[in-house]
């Protein structure tokens, strides 16, 4: 298994280089280093000398992909792409265009993102599975079809409406929680309750449907019929056998998501004024700060690939049939 | 510009051409489908469900409105702004702009304005709206509108009933009674009831919009009903055209990877894994920024703001297409791998049937259900994505009518005291109906077409 993990990690490198190439290409299709220098120096005091000096100081004076003047191997290494983008592999995010240290920004903003994303995810998972089990217990009845219709309706509403409606109802009319903002420690609880509730509710429709179909697929298998034939009650069949065996597909969906929780929710955070990574990214998009966008794209891809590897590894723990060979 | 007659000429934007092209190819495709008994029977089964029938009628209505909004008509003699066919139908709403907010069916403005009173002192008053007929009776007009709606739908149902009667070689009365007692295979009764309801509601909105702002007006006094109807085109186009971009890429790459294996497979797999591992909103945002710079650097590409907005929509569709083909491609690759191992395909290859023929005869027909399911599933998520992207500021042009832009503006309106709720409400209702219909329809398509699905 160790060899397998190593191989997967090595396989991630070309993918991450590809991700970097794409972001890099998109980045410099929009900006030239001259534009960036002008934006940072301000329009008033730009002279060709100043721009050149800024570019040299920030390392933007090099060619993009291929350095003709450099000797030998440096033709490839002494370029903007190698110098700027490949630094990301050392998790050296550098500075944003506004001059702040991106890695310290990320560390600082990770906590607010997690304080929303983690509870939303956990509560959502438990509610979804519980509701799905309840519906599976009453499968084929009126309750089943009614809840499934409601689930489709919940799915069909844009997340933006949930946020706006929630803010209007609970903050503006009922005054239960503040509309937006953030505080650290227990003080912050009142700020995160509403985003968490909205997040859980918005995911309810698709979640319940997904787990329901998962359990239904499991319930039609032979071993369940055997268990029932042995005289086990429906509830113990459901909880002892179906849930246990449904764990593996649940795991697939869950483990991939866990690492990406760090990224936070773009929309949720910017609506509720929470200084997490999601709003960090959205602000960077709006101010066209590509230093940050580049770093966040890289981080997102790393977490995604990490999640995929994690899923495969967790398989071996939960299903003895799965063997990973290097 | 294509001149028609009497100084009327029509014009198509790029997205207009695409949507009409798609419409006609759908027509041709349905003809082709009609030839295969098996496929025809499958589609028949899709429509056997009441819910699917209702959803389909609603979807067709939205699509029709989007199509009506996709022909630009220019009237040379009327000296008006060129607008779409829908604009021509709703001319009374285009010209009926007020000064500011007004609530649905309101007779006066939403906020007080300062006005010189009769005795020379300043007063705070609610100014009456310019384009509202205060003498009109809502009830009388409603009755007229409903009557008109009933007549129109009776004509439509009669025509369709006649067609069915011809097809089944019975009389119109016999056919209609069979439909009413649900003796037909397809749920035509449900279809007729839905149609009647839709037509009545539409004629009610239309007739009352002459005397009132049925859904109120927005910040700069534009009729909200008009805005919402114009937004339909944006939503439908993004949902439909993205498929058009995404489908060829996914089909070609997916089938190639599955069929040729080896290094081709490796390259294609690498391509979609890489694209997949980039958070899609970021990729879209970056691409949209590139596009903005490109549009700003080439002002000669378009003559008007409408054209610029249209070009931006086209780009957005392209970008969404490029980012969303990966999922379907992976599914198609796996399915092709499976099918190409099957005995009949191996036998065909052994008999010397060419690769192209194997693809067109064996592989394409057998992956079609996957394509269809993912296309109808994607539609609703794309409509929802438009709203989110417009909110982030990387969606459609801010001057273009779209539900995303309406919701975006609603954020500010909600903070007003008292609240301006009607723009958000209208956008919500129109978007919800479309997405709900699409979701319900895709559910049905999934249950009928997916051979493995045993949940129902």
Interface residues (C-beta under 8 A of the other chain):
Chain A: X14 X15 X18 X19 X22 X23 X26 X27 X29 X30 X152 X153 X155 X156 X157 X158 X159 X160 X161 X164 X167 X168 X172 X212 X213 X216 X217 X220 X260 X263 X266 X267 X281 X282 X285 X286 X288 X290 X293 X296 X297 X300 X301 X304 X305
Chain B: X270 X273 X274 X275 X276 X277 X278 X279 X281 X282 X283 X285 X286 X287 X289 X290 X293 X380 X384 X387 X388 X391 X392 X393 X394 X403 X407 X410 X411 X414 X419 X424 X428 X431 X432 X435 X436 X438 X439 X440 X443 X454 X455
